[in-house]
């Protein structure tokens, strides 16, 4: 497809350093649940931006398979399939909120340019059954 350097990572986000790397790759999963209200800090290591007042937080993935492609200007674009924890727990191991995501893979990308090769990659993921749906924000059909 004419890209330069390409890198595929199978990553576990199981240490603080690796979770910081995950924050650079994905915005995470936004979760809001009444049971998260008033909780000082949920026990999951991948919870960040927890808001006690509205009962929300962002969860980082626990694992990811990531494709990093580099274009001719050395600009990197990231496509990732991520697995998230099935629940948010308190320090006693009790479930505070369910994500309903146990075992599934969830797609995320950082595509902010209209390069048609990116659209082709996403179409290939969809054609192979890796995506339930897709939205091309650069080619909006009437």
C-alpha angles and dihedrals in degrees: 000000000000100000123143121221116008126192130187118196130190098198135184112201094209103130132054091251091052091047089054087053089050089054088058091051103044142018088229127222121308112220128182122186133154090231090067091062115109094007108133097211126346112230098236108110091216095059115111136163091028113181113200094191099059097024097240138131143163118243124207119219119260093216139010144187105209134189116200116188127185124209130209092277091053091252112149124219122193128212116181143180110204138190118212130198116270094231148004113244136196124232090273093056095254117142113249099176137001122227095192087217102109111148097354127122118228124198125227133167141182101217112151101156132073095236104149091217089069090054089050092053092051090047089052090052089050095046090053090053098253094121129053092202140350137207122203107202093186098052104046111179118215 
